[in-house]
Amino acid sequence: MFPLNTVLFPGAALNLHIFEPRYRQLVAECLDTHEAFGVVLIREGDEAGDPDVQPHVVGTTAEIADVTPLPSGRYYLSSTGGRRFRINEIVSREPYLLCEVEFLDEAPGDPTAIERLTSEITEEFREYQSLIVEFSGNPADVAIPADPVRASYVIGEALQVADALKQQLLELGSAEERLDAELGFLRRLLPQLRSLLERKKEREAPESTAAPGGGFRTHQEKFFGKHFSNN
């Protein structure tokens, strides 16, 4: 198990620099056995050097896609989110967190409700993405898959909200629940984004000489948390 200050959704990319001895051992063992490792959001504790870290109980397997060896046994590692799981028991904390888990299947949900939610959230998400691009100035084109389960994970990954909210989405049992929650987030965020963008445009010239981020960054953090870029 690899506790991190991030939420990994199925299908999402995760790139890591592996430098701690215990995680170098974890990666080496996974490569030897061709197995995935688990990624869980930290509930309490530190990401590095904390043997007593407390993880959230729901996480996602990370399928190793590519590894670049570095000096001193370190790695650059590229992985992709696989299956969701729930931790039933922490078996050991040395040399790394070892847990007994059960894999979580998606509940089917109501097909009519899922079709409606997918249609509604696609329109809301397009506007959300457009506004985010205006804020950041960086191009982005997140395609929403036709499959509602995959769509719910792609949207969850793309939403610029606090990790605690992303964890709530990851823990929901069906695409219907996840899409409904994400649609609720978007409908609350969009009016705030529109308002912030208008205020940004009004004072863009005065703030152009301010320090990077300025007061506008403060407003971003107020509404969206400190992580205003993809994990």
N, C-alpha and C positions, 0 to 999 in steps of 0.2 A: 504494500500500500504506500502511496506517495501523497501525503497531505500537502496541499498547496493553498495559496491565497487566490484561488480562481475556481470557477465552476466549469467542468468539462461536459459538454452535451454530446450525445451520440452523433457521429458524423463530423464534428468540429475538429479543426487542426490544433495541435498543441506542440509547441517547440520548447525544448528545455536545454539548459546548460547543466549537466550533471557533474558536480564537483565534490559533494560530501562523500566520504568513504562508504557509508552504509548504502547510499543510493547508487554509487558506482558498483557495489556488489549486487544490488537489486537488478540493475540493468544487465550486468554480466550474466546473472543467473537466468533472466528472462530471455536473453539472446541464446544461451546454451540450450534452453528447453523450448524455444519458439513459443513462449507464452506472453500474454499481456500482463500489465500491472494495473492496479486500481488507483484512480485519482479521486480524492475527496477534498471538499472545502474545509479549511481549518475553522473550527468553532471557537477554540481557545488555544493560545500558544503561538509559537513562532514557526515560521516556515523552515528556517535553517537552525540546526544545532539544538533542537528541543525534543528530547526523548519522551517527554510527557505531554506532547501535543494532543489535543482532543479534537477528533474529526466529527463532522456531520455524519449521520448514519447512511445517507444515500449518496452514491457516487457513480462513476462510470469507468469502465475499463479503457485503458489506452493501448491501442494496437501499434506496436513499433513499426514504422515505415522505413526509416533511414537513420543510420548512426554514423557520425564522423568521430573517430578516435582523436583525442587531443593529448598533449604531454601530461605526465603525472597521472595517467589513468582516467582523465576526464573525458566527457563525451559531449558533443552536440547531438541532440536526439530529436527526430521528428516523429510524431505519432498522431493517430486519429482516434476519436472517441468511438467506442464500441457499444457495449451493453451496459444498461443501468443495473445496479445491485444495491442491496441493503446489508449493512454490517449487522450480523447477529451477535458476534462476540469478538473481542480483541484477544487473540491467542498469545501474542508475544509482542514485545517492543524492542527487542534486540535480535539481530543488529538493525532491523528496520521493523516498521509496524506490520504485523502479520495478523490477518483477520479471517474469521469464518464468515462467509457471505452467502446470500441467496440472490439469484438473478431475478429481475423484475420484468414481467411481461406487460405489454400495453393492454389495458381494458378496451373492449371494442367501441363503446360509446354509441350514440344515436346517429346513424348515417345522415338523416335529414338535418339534424342540428349541426353536424360536422361540415356538411356542404355549405350551409348558410354561413357558419363562422369563417370558413376558408375564404368565401367570396368577400365578406365584409372586411376581414382583416387584411386581405391583399390590397384593397384600396387605401385603408388607413396606413398601412405600412409604407406604401409608395410615397405618400405625403411626408411621413415621418423621415424616411430616408432622404428625401429631397431637402428637407429642412436641416438635417444633420450635415449634409454636404455643404449647404450655404454657411453654416456655422464654422465648419472646419476648413473649408476651401479644398478639401481632398476628395477626389472622385471616389464613388462607391457604387457598386451595382450588385446588390444581393438578390439573387433570383429565388423566388419562392417555389419549391417543388410542388408538383401536383399531389403527391402523396401527403395526406394531412399529418401523419405522424412525423415524417421528415420535415414538413413545413413548420410544425410546432417547435422543433428543435432548432431549425435555422433561424427562426424569428427570435427565439429565446437567446441564442448566441449573439444575434445582431443588436438586440435592445441595449441601449447605453444606460443601464440601471445598476444599482448596487448589487454586489455579489449575493447578499442575503435574499434579494428578490429573485435573482436567477436560481438560487438554490430552491426556493419555493416552487418555481416552475419545474425544475428537474424532478422534484419529489411527487408532482401530480401524476395520477395513475393512468390518464388517458389523453389522447390528442384533443378530445372535446374539452376536457377541463383546462388543458394547457392553452389552447387557442382562445378559450373564453377569458381566461385570466390575462393573456397577452393583449387581447382586444380591449379589455378594461384599462390596462396600463396605457395603451396608445391613446385612448379617448380622454384620459386624464392628462397625458403628456402633451398632446398636440396643441391645445389652447395655450399652455405655458410656453411651448416652443415658439408659437406664432408671436406671442407677446414679447418674448425675449429678443426675437429676431428684429421686430419693429424697433425696440429700444436700442438694440445694437446699431441699427442703421442710423437712428437719430443722433447718436453720439459717437459715431465711428471716427469722424475727424478729430474731435478732442482727445479720444483715447489712443489715437495712432502713435502718440509720443510716450504713452504710458509703458510701464514694465510689461513684459510678456505675460499674457493671461489677464492681468488687470482686474478691474471690478467685474467684467463680464464672466471671467472664470469663476468668481465667487458665486454668481448667479447660477452657473452651470452646476456647481457642486451642490448648491442648495436643493436643486430639483432632481439631479441625476446621480449624485454620488461623485466621488473623486475620479472614477475610472471613465473617462470620456473618449475612450478609444477601444477597439476590439482587443480581447485578450489574446 
